[in-house]
Amino acid sequence: MTSTIPAPIPAIEWEVPLVNPSPSGLYTATSWTEVTGPSRFLGEGVRFRSHNYGGENAFGVWDAEWCVDPDGQLKTGERPGFLDPFAPITVWAYDECDLTAPSQAEVRERAIQNMRLQEQTAVERELAERLLIDGIPGHIGALTLTDAVAHLEQLLAETNTVGFIHASAGLAAYAAKSSLVQRSGSVLKSPMGHTWVFGGGYVKGLTALSGGEPVLVATSPTYGWRDAVEVRESLDFQRNRFVVVAERSVVIGYEHCVGAATVIEGTTP
């Protein structure tokens, strides 16, 4: 006499609802131009013609002891140069499965959702490299988080403008604990009213090359250009595969990088 063990009831499958990207980070802070025609920024990128920074080299105060002109009282000055162009970044997302109609719909949905959730962090990681390069001339190191913010706010105050402070999302809790974050609606502000840009891509992107300590970078506000997401499909009958690639190109840049500060590891409160 033989006995059989009843098979367990199979697990049910439940489709998790699609979530929206985080409302914080670089994309929310950036002023966007949505490109609907030809993407002219795909060549060399975008060059920012500065009008708001560098004026200290073409300005003076008569008879002020702290503002001594080596040429005497001659009114002269220099127009500031421009930063190098900001190159385009092309991001893509991929998925594939079999050729059945339900599978094709799922592949499209997955590729588009991968793009929605991964795009901002990847672009932040790319922009972080440029932030570190531009921040080198005004960089200072070995500071506590509070001292680093104070240093950058001082530099921004000297420009008489309101800017952005780019930082790893891992520093947000420390900044809040030190009363360095104030909420203005959905925007996080520094004590002097500058916008915090806490990015997931900055976690690994904004770190000092020497020891991996977090780096804060202050810039003017960011502007961006992006075209619509293109969804391309392909049928691979030999492999019984339906393939989808979603992609688009993005440029994000700023008029001026004010300075940077490295936070000493272990000194964040």
NORSUL-V416958 format. One line per field, one symbol per residue. phi: phi as a letter, one per 30 degrees, with the letter a starting at -180 (. if undefined). psi: psi as a letter, one per 40 degrees, with the letter a starting at -180 (. if undefined). burial: b if it has 24 or more other C-alpha atoms within 12 Angstrom, else e. Layout:
BEGIN
phi = ???
psi = ???
burial = ???
END
This chain:
BEGIN
phi = .cbccdddddddcbddddcddedcjddddddccddcceddddddjbcdcdbcbjdddbaabdidddbdcdcicddaabdddcdeecddbccbbbaaadddeddddddedddddededcdddddedddeddeddddeecdbbhbddddddddddddddddhbcbccdadddcddddddcicbbdbiccccdecjdddcdcdddecdcbdddbiddccbcbdecbbbacddccccbccddchbccbbcaacbbbabdacdlbbccddjcdd
psi = hiiihhiihiiihhhhihiiiheiaddddihihhhdahgeeebeahhhhheeieeeefiihhehdeghheebfhhiahhiiiiiihiihhiiiiiiaaeiddddddddddddddddddddddddddddddddddeddfiiafiiddddddddddddddefihaihhiideeddddddefehhhgbehhiideeihhghideedddgiiddeeiihhhhiiiiiihiiihhhhiihgddefihhhhhiiiihhaidhhdiihhhhheeh.
burial = eeeeeeeeeeeeeeeeeeeeeeebbbbbbbeeeeeeeeeebeeebbbbeeebbbeeeeeeeeeeeeeeeeeeeeeeeeeeeebeebbbbbbbbbbbbeeeeeebeebbbbbbbbbbbbbbbbbbbbbbbbbbbbbbebbbbbbbbbbbbbbbbbbbeebebbbbbbbbbbbbebbbeeebbeeeeeebbbbbebbbbbbbbbbbbbbbeeeebbbbbbbbbbbbbbbebebebeeeeeeeebbbbbbbbbbbbbbbbbbbbbbbeeebe
END
